[in-house]
Amino acid sequence: MKIALVILAAPNSGLCHFRAQGFAKALEHSSVALQRVFFYGEGVRAAASENTECIAAWAKIAADQSCDLVLCSTSAENHGVLPPPVPFTIMGLGALMEAGHDCDRVVSFG
């Protein structure tokens, strides 16, 4: 089974990222593969330069599980998260649609 995550909230707006990262880490010990984490709206702030701990946590998840960390291009531009730090990439909403097509489940955190 493949899963994609959608992150909708900024790291400082509550427990969204903490819960999403915990969920992602739990998948590592199961037969479920995390294919993509898509950051949309305020969620792209996870890759903002002032959120170094959040960037490091997501980078570790991406490295451990070989998944993509994708920032919505429009959201990244609107929130000034350009260029993105490694290992984040910029893609449009088509990347979210692709994940919805390729994965068995899409789980959102907001």
VMD Tcl script that builds the backbone (N, CA, C; Angstrom):
set m [mol new atoms 330]
animate dup $m
set s [atomselect $m all]
$s set {name element resname resid chain x y z} {
  {N N MET 1 A 0.841 -1.179 0.000}
  {CA C MET 1 A 0.000 0.000 0.000}
  {C C MET 1 A 0.887 1.244 0.000}
  {N N LYS 2 A 0.483 2.253 -0.764}
  {CA C LYS 2 A 1.208 3.522 -0.829}
  {C C LYS 2 A 0.337 4.644 -0.271}
  {N N ILE 3 A 0.986 5.563 0.429}
  {CA C ILE 3 A 0.284 6.695 1.038}
  {C C ILE 3 A 0.994 7.985 0.679}
  {N N ALA 4 A 0.195 9.029 0.474}
  {CA C ALA 4 A 0.716 10.388 0.316}
  {C C ALA 4 A 0.148 11.229 1.452}
  {N N LEU 5 A 0.928 12.180 1.905}
  {CA C LEU 5 A 0.476 13.109 2.942}
  {C C LEU 5 A 0.336 14.500 2.352}
  {N N VAL 6 A -0.641 15.251 2.832}
  {CA C VAL 6 A -0.816 16.647 2.461}
  {C C VAL 6 A -0.748 17.459 3.752}
  {N N ILE 7 A 0.146 18.430 3.780}
  {CA C ILE 7 A 0.353 19.281 4.954}
  {C C ILE 7 A -0.202 20.661 4.630}
  {N N LEU 8 A -1.170 21.112 5.429}
  {CA C LEU 8 A -1.880 22.354 5.135}
  {C C LEU 8 A -1.581 23.500 6.091}
  {N N ALA 9 A -0.962 23.226 7.221}
  {CA C ALA 9 A -0.760 24.260 8.247}
  {C C ALA 9 A 0.727 24.575 8.421}
  {N N ALA 10 A 0.990 25.782 8.882}
  {CA C ALA 10 A 2.361 26.213 9.174}
  {C C ALA 10 A 2.877 25.472 10.406}
  {N N PRO 11 A 4.193 25.289 10.509}
  {CA C PRO 11 A 4.759 24.565 11.650}
  {C C PRO 11 A 4.434 25.181 13.009}
  {N N ASN 12 A 4.270 26.489 13.071}
  {CA C ASN 12 A 4.026 27.147 14.358}
  {C C ASN 12 A 2.544 27.333 14.665}
  {N N SER 13 A 1.665 26.707 13.898}
  {CA C SER 13 A 0.235 26.919 14.099}
  {C C SER 13 A -0.452 25.816 14.897}
  {N N GLY 14 A 0.302 24.947 15.497}
  {CA C GLY 14 A -0.290 23.857 16.277}
  {C C GLY 14 A 0.519 22.586 16.143}
  {N N LEU 15 A -0.160 21.471 16.243}
  {CA C LEU 15 A 0.506 20.173 16.250}
  {C C LEU 15 A 0.496 19.458 14.906}
  {N N CYS 16 A 0.097 20.142 13.855}
  {CA C CYS 16 A -0.028 19.517 12.531}
  {C C CYS 16 A 1.244 18.782 12.115}
  {N N HIS 17 A 2.380 19.463 12.130}
  {CA C HIS 17 A 3.629 18.854 11.661}
  {C C HIS 17 A 4.094 17.756 12.608}
  {N N PHE 18 A 3.942 17.953 13.885}
  {CA C PHE 18 A 4.319 16.938 14.867}
  {C C PHE 18 A 3.528 15.654 14.612}
  {N N ARG 19 A 2.224 15.786 14.410}
  {CA C ARG 19 A 1.379 14.611 14.170}
  {C C ARG 19 A 1.685 13.968 12.824}
  {N N ALA 20 A 1.878 14.786 11.805}
  {CA C ALA 20 A 2.182 14.251 10.475}
  {C C ALA 20 A 3.520 13.514 10.474}
  {N N GLN 21 A 4.514 14.077 11.161}
  {CA C GLN 21 A 5.818 13.421 11.235}
  {C C GLN 21 A 5.719 12.123 12.031}
  {N N GLY 22 A 4.948 12.115 13.091}
  {CA C GLY 22 A 4.737 10.888 13.857}
  {C C GLY 22 A 4.055 9.818 13.021}
  {N N PHE 23 A 3.063 10.223 12.258}
  {CA C PHE 23 A 2.369 9.306 11.354}
  {C C PHE 23 A 3.346 8.734 10.333}
  {N N ALA 24 A 4.155 9.607 9.739}
  {CA C ALA 24 A 5.135 9.172 8.738}
  {C C ALA 24 A 6.154 8.208 9.340}
  {N N LYS 25 A 6.617 8.492 10.543}
  {CA C LYS 25 A 7.589 7.605 11.200}
  {C C LYS 25 A 6.976 6.252 11.508}
  {N N ALA 26 A 5.687 6.227 11.859}
  {CA C ALA 26 A 5.007 4.960 12.140}
  {C C ALA 26 A 4.900 4.108 10.877}
  {N N LEU 27 A 4.762 4.754 9.731}
  {CA C LEU 27 A 4.685 4.005 8.467}
  {C C LEU 27 A 5.975 3.276 8.166}
  {N N GLU 28 A 7.079 3.814 8.653}
  {CA C GLU 28 A 8.392 3.219 8.399}
  {C C GLU 28 A 8.476 1.791 8.930}
  {N N HIS 29 A 7.728 1.510 9.979}
  {CA C HIS 29 A 7.774 0.195 10.625}
  {C C HIS 29 A 6.588 -0.680 10.203}
  {N N SER 30 A 5.978 -0.348 9.071}
  {CA C SER 30 A 4.846 -1.128 8.581}
  {C C SER 30 A 5.110 -1.516 7.125}
  {N N SER 31 A 4.135 -2.151 6.532}
  {CA C SER 31 A 4.274 -2.540 5.124}
  {C C SER 31 A 3.750 -1.447 4.190}
  {N N VAL 32 A 3.451 -0.288 4.736}
  {CA C VAL 32 A 2.930 0.834 3.959}
  {C C VAL 32 A 4.083 1.751 3.549}
  {N N ALA 33 A 4.092 2.148 2.282}
  {CA C ALA 33 A 5.153 3.013 1.768}
  {C C ALA 33 A 4.660 4.452 1.677}
  {N N LEU 34 A 5.447 5.360 2.213}
  {CA C LEU 34 A 5.170 6.786 2.076}
  {C C LEU 34 A 5.796 7.240 0.766}
  {N N GLN 35 A 4.954 7.677 -0.169}
  {CA C GLN 35 A 5.462 8.029 -1.495}
  {C C GLN 35 A 5.761 9.518 -1.626}
  {N N ARG 36 A 4.885 10.368 -1.089}
  {CA C ARG 36 A 5.063 11.809 -1.283}
  {C C ARG 36 A 4.438 12.561 -0.119}
  {N N VAL 37 A 5.102 13.655 0.270}
  {CA C VAL 37 A 4.535 14.605 1.223}
  {C C VAL 37 A 4.383 15.913 0.457}
  {N N PHE 38 A 3.148 16.385 0.323}
  {CA C PHE 38 A 2.852 17.588 -0.438}
  {C C PHE 38 A 2.475 18.700 0.529}
  {N N PHE 39 A 3.192 19.800 0.472}
  {CA C PHE 39 A 2.966 20.948 1.344}
  {C C PHE 39 A 2.202 22.003 0.561}
  {N N TYR 40 A 1.039 22.394 1.084}
  {CA C TYR 40 A 0.158 23.317 0.368}
  {C C TYR 40 A -0.251 24.471 1.278}
  {N N GLY 41 A -0.472 25.628 0.697}
  {CA C GLY 41 A -0.898 26.791 1.483}
  {C C GLY 41 A 0.153 27.141 2.529}
  {N N GLU 42 A -0.303 27.363 3.760}
  {CA C GLU 42 A 0.599 27.693 4.874}
  {C C GLU 42 A 1.595 26.563 5.159}
  {N N GLY 43 A 1.278 25.364 4.721}
  {CA C GLY 43 A 2.151 24.218 4.960}
  {C C GLY 43 A 3.540 24.364 4.367}
  {N N VAL 44 A 3.669 25.169 3.301}
  {CA C VAL 44 A 4.989 25.341 2.684}
  {C C VAL 44 A 5.974 26.031 3.623}
  {N N ARG 45 A 5.473 26.664 4.659}
  {CA C ARG 45 A 6.372 27.318 5.617}
  {C C ARG 45 A 7.257 26.323 6.357}
  {N N ALA 46 A 6.978 25.040 6.222}
  {CA C ALA 46 A 7.851 24.011 6.785}
  {C C ALA 46 A 9.246 24.114 6.196}
  {N N ALA 47 A 9.339 24.645 4.971}
  {CA C ALA 47 A 10.621 24.757 4.288}
  {C C ALA 47 A 11.219 26.162 4.376}
  {N N ALA 48 A 10.613 27.028 5.166}
  {CA C ALA 48 A 11.139 28.388 5.325}
  {C C ALA 48 A 12.428 28.346 6.135}
  {N N SER 49 A 13.344 29.246 5.819}
  {CA C SER 49 A 14.674 29.218 6.435}
  {C C SER 49 A 14.653 29.323 7.955}
  {N N GLU 50 A 13.639 29.949 8.531}
  {CA C GLU 50 A 13.585 30.068 9.995}
  {C C GLU 50 A 13.104 28.790 10.690}
  {N N ASN 51 A 12.677 27.798 9.942}
  {CA C ASN 51 A 12.175 26.550 10.514}
  {C C ASN 51 A 13.180 25.409 10.337}
  {N N THR 52 A 14.396 25.616 10.797}
  {CA C THR 52 A 15.466 24.637 10.572}
  {C C THR 52 A 15.157 23.274 11.197}
  {N N GLU 53 A 14.538 23.256 12.371}
  {CA C GLU 53 A 14.217 21.970 13.012}
  {C C GLU 53 A 13.188 21.203 12.200}
  {N N CYS 54 A 12.206 21.911 11.682}
  {CA C CYS 54 A 11.168 21.284 10.868}
  {C C CYS 54 A 11.767 20.765 9.564}
  {N N ILE 55 A 12.624 21.552 8.944}
  {CA C ILE 55 A 13.293 21.122 7.706}
  {C C ILE 55 A 14.089 19.850 7.969}
  {N N ALA 56 A 14.841 19.834 9.064}
  {CA C ALA 56 A 15.663 18.661 9.392}
  {C C ALA 56 A 14.809 17.422 9.646}
  {N N ALA 57 A 13.685 17.592 10.345}
  {CA C ALA 57 A 12.801 16.454 10.641}
  {C C ALA 57 A 12.208 15.871 9.359}
  {N N TRP 58 A 11.738 16.745 8.466}
  {CA C TRP 58 A 11.181 16.246 7.204}
  {C C TRP 58 A 12.271 15.646 6.322}
  {N N ALA 59 A 13.455 16.234 6.323}
  {CA C ALA 59 A 14.559 15.697 5.524}
  {C C ALA 59 A 14.929 14.287 5.989}
  {N N LYS 60 A 14.921 14.064 7.292}
  {CA C LYS 60 A 15.218 12.726 7.827}
  {C C LYS 60 A 14.152 11.717 7.384}
  {N N ILE 61 A 12.892 12.124 7.440}
  {CA C ILE 61 A 11.812 11.237 6.994}
  {C C ILE 61 A 11.985 10.912 5.518}
  {N N ALA 62 A 12.285 11.922 4.710}
  {CA C ALA 62 A 12.472 11.700 3.268}
  {C C ALA 62 A 13.635 10.755 3.000}
  {N N ALA 63 A 14.722 10.916 3.734}
  {CA C ALA 63 A 15.891 10.056 3.544}
  {C C ALA 63 A 15.610 8.632 4.006}
  {N N ASP 64 A 14.958 8.489 5.153}
  {CA C ASP 64 A 14.678 7.166 5.699}
  {C C ASP 64 A 13.680 6.381 4.852}
  {N N GLN 65 A 12.733 7.094 4.228}
  {CA C GLN 65 A 11.655 6.405 3.527}
  {C C GLN 65 A 11.681 6.612 2.009}
  {N N SER 66 A 12.681 7.296 1.520}
  {CA C SER 66 A 12.820 7.541 0.078}
  {C C SER 66 A 11.551 8.126 -0.533}
  {N N CYS 67 A 11.019 9.150 0.111}
  {CA C CYS 67 A 9.812 9.799 -0.395}
  {C C CYS 67 A 10.134 11.212 -0.861}
  {N N ASP 68 A 9.241 11.775 -1.648}
  {CA C ASP 68 A 9.392 13.134 -2.150}
  {C C ASP 68 A 8.808 14.127 -1.157}
  {N N LEU 69 A 9.460 15.265 -1.003}
  {CA C LEU 69 A 8.927 16.393 -0.248}
  {C C LEU 69 A 8.661 17.491 -1.270}
  {N N VAL 70 A 7.391 17.788 -1.517}
  {CA C VAL 70 A 7.010 18.687 -2.602}
  {C C VAL 70 A 6.283 19.907 -2.050}
  {N N LEU 71 A 6.765 21.085 -2.441}
  {CA C LEU 71 A 6.103 22.337 -2.103}
  {C C LEU 71 A 5.256 22.777 -3.287}
  {N N CYS 72 A 4.022 23.190 -3.018}
  {CA C CYS 72 A 3.175 23.757 -4.061}
  {C C CYS 72 A 3.859 25.019 -4.585}
  {N N SER 73 A 4.008 25.123 -5.890}
  {CA C SER 73 A 4.745 26.241 -6.480}
  {C C SER 73 A 4.110 27.592 -6.175}
  {N N THR 74 A 2.818 27.696 -6.279}
  {CA C THR 74 A 2.145 28.967 -6.012}
  {C C THR 74 A 2.237 29.334 -4.540}
  {N N SER 75 A 2.013 28.368 -3.661}
  {CA C SER 75 A 2.106 28.627 -2.222}
  {C C SER 75 A 3.513 29.029 -1.825}
  {N N ALA 76 A 4.514 28.352 -2.395}
  {CA C ALA 76 A 5.917 28.680 -2.081}
  {C C ALA 76 A 6.242 30.100 -2.515}
  {N N GLU 77 A 5.740 30.495 -3.666}
  {CA C GLU 77 A 5.969 31.858 -4.144}
  {C C GLU 77 A 5.265 32.879 -3.245}
  {N N ASN 78 A 4.026 32.581 -2.873}
  {CA C ASN 78 A 3.260 33.496 -2.025}
  {C C ASN 78 A 3.857 33.672 -0.638}
  {N N HIS 79 A 4.510 32.632 -0.122}
  {CA C HIS 79 A 5.067 32.671 1.232}
  {C C HIS 79 A 6.576 32.900 1.236}
  {N N GLY 80 A 7.157 33.171 0.088}
  {CA C GLY 80 A 8.580 33.499 0.019}
  {C C GLY 80 A 9.509 32.354 0.348}
  {N N VAL 81 A 9.139 31.147 -0.035}
  {CA C VAL 81 A 9.972 29.970 0.244}
  {C C VAL 81 A 10.657 29.525 -1.047}
  {N N LEU 82 A 11.353 30.448 -1.662}
  {CA C LEU 82 A 12.075 30.163 -2.901}
  {C C LEU 82 A 13.491 30.696 -2.782}
  {N N PRO 83 A 14.482 29.982 -3.194}
  {CA C PRO 83 A 14.439 28.588 -3.607}
  {C C PRO 83 A 14.271 27.681 -2.386}
  {N N PRO 84 A 13.730 26.490 -2.595}
  {CA C PRO 84 A 13.510 25.592 -1.461}
  {C C PRO 84 A 14.815 24.942 -0.987}
  {N N PRO 85 A 14.892 24.620 0.296}
  {CA C PRO 85 A 16.079 23.904 0.782}
  {C C PRO 85 A 16.040 22.441 0.336}
  {N N VAL 86 A 17.189 21.844 0.253}
  {CA C VAL 86 A 17.281 20.413 -0.046}
  {C C VAL 86 A 16.716 19.668 1.149}
  {N N PRO 87 A 15.900 18.659 0.997}
  {CA C PRO 87 A 15.507 17.903 -0.181}
  {C C PRO 87 A 14.134 18.292 -0.740}
  {N N PHE 88 A 13.604 19.451 -0.389}
  {CA C PHE 88 A 12.312 19.883 -0.907}
  {C C PHE 88 A 12.421 20.236 -2.389}
  {N N THR 89 A 11.335 19.990 -3.124}
  {CA C THR 89 A 11.257 20.380 -4.520}
  {C C THR 89 A 9.985 21.197 -4.736}
  {N N ILE 90 A 9.946 21.919 -5.830}
  {CA C ILE 90 A 8.791 22.738 -6.185}
  {C C ILE 90 A 8.056 22.060 -7.342}
  {N N MET 91 A 6.754 21.904 -7.168}
  {CA C MET 91 A 5.913 21.362 -8.239}
  {C C MET 91 A 4.532 22.008 -8.111}
  {N N GLY 92 A 3.741 21.864 -9.127}
  {CA C GLY 92 A 2.389 22.398 -9.109}
  {C C GLY 92 A 1.408 21.413 -8.494}
  {N N LEU 93 A 0.129 21.800 -8.546}
  {CA C LEU 93 A -0.919 20.938 -7.999}
  {C C LEU 93 A -1.033 19.608 -8.739}
  {N N GLY 94 A -0.475 19.556 -9.941}
  {CA C GLY 94 A -0.459 18.290 -10.674}
  {C C GLY 94 A 0.258 17.190 -9.903}
  {N N ALA 95 A 1.258 17.574 -9.112}
  {CA C ALA 95 A 1.986 16.586 -8.299}
  {C C ALA 95 A 1.083 15.992 -7.222}
  {N N LEU 96 A 0.171 16.807 -6.701}
  {CA C LEU 96 A -0.796 16.303 -5.720}
  {C C LEU 96 A -1.795 15.374 -6.405}
  {N N MET 97 A -2.244 15.764 -7.582}
  {CA C MET 97 A -3.177 14.923 -8.336}
  {C C MET 97 A -2.521 13.585 -8.701}
  {N N GLU 98 A -1.253 13.643 -9.092}
  {CA C GLU 98 A -0.513 12.429 -9.423}
  {C C GLU 98 A -0.410 11.506 -8.207}
  {N N ALA 99 A -0.123 12.095 -7.043}
  {CA C ALA 99 A -0.032 11.296 -5.821}
  {C C ALA 99 A -1.380 10.654 -5.500}
  {N N GLY 100 A -2.459 11.406 -5.699}
  {CA C GLY 100 A -3.793 10.851 -5.464}
  {C C GLY 100 A -4.107 9.700 -6.392}
  {N N HIS 101 A -3.586 9.762 -7.597}
  {CA C HIS 101 A -3.805 8.690 -8.570}
  {C C HIS 101 A -2.928 7.474 -8.271}
  {N N ASP 102 A -1.661 7.727 -7.922}
  {CA C ASP 102 A -0.701 6.639 -7.739}
  {C C ASP 102 A -0.788 5.962 -6.380}
  {N N CYS 103 A -1.298 6.661 -5.381}
  {CA C CYS 103 A -1.335 6.117 -4.016}
  {C C CYS 103 A -2.698 5.523 -3.693}
  {N N ASP 104 A -2.699 4.630 -2.719}
  {CA C ASP 104 A -3.949 4.022 -2.261}
  {C C ASP 104 A -4.721 4.958 -1.337}
  {N N ARG 105 A -3.996 5.810 -0.609}
  {CA C ARG 105 A -4.614 6.744 0.324}
  {C C ARG 105 A -3.866 8.073 0.312}
  {N N VAL 106 A -4.605 9.150 0.511}
  {CA C VAL 106 A -4.038 10.470 0.714}
  {C C VAL 106 A -4.557 10.957 2.060}
  {N N VAL 107 A -3.647 11.258 2.956}
  {CA C VAL 107 A -4.002 11.674 4.315}
  {C C VAL 107 A -3.567 13.123 4.491}
  {N N SER 108 A -4.500 13.970 4.938}
  {CA C SER 108 A -4.160 15.389 5.099}
  {C C SER 108 A -4.072 15.761 6.572}
  {N N PHE 109 A -3.182 16.700 6.842}
  {CA C PHE 109 A -2.989 17.232 8.181}
  {C C PHE 109 A -3.108 18.740 8.102}
  {N N GLY 110 A -3.969 19.306 8.905}
  {CA C GLY 110 A -4.171 20.753 8.878}
  {C C GLY 110 A -4.438 21.255 10.191}
}
mol reanalyze $m
mol bondsrecalc $m
mol representation Tube
mol addrep $m
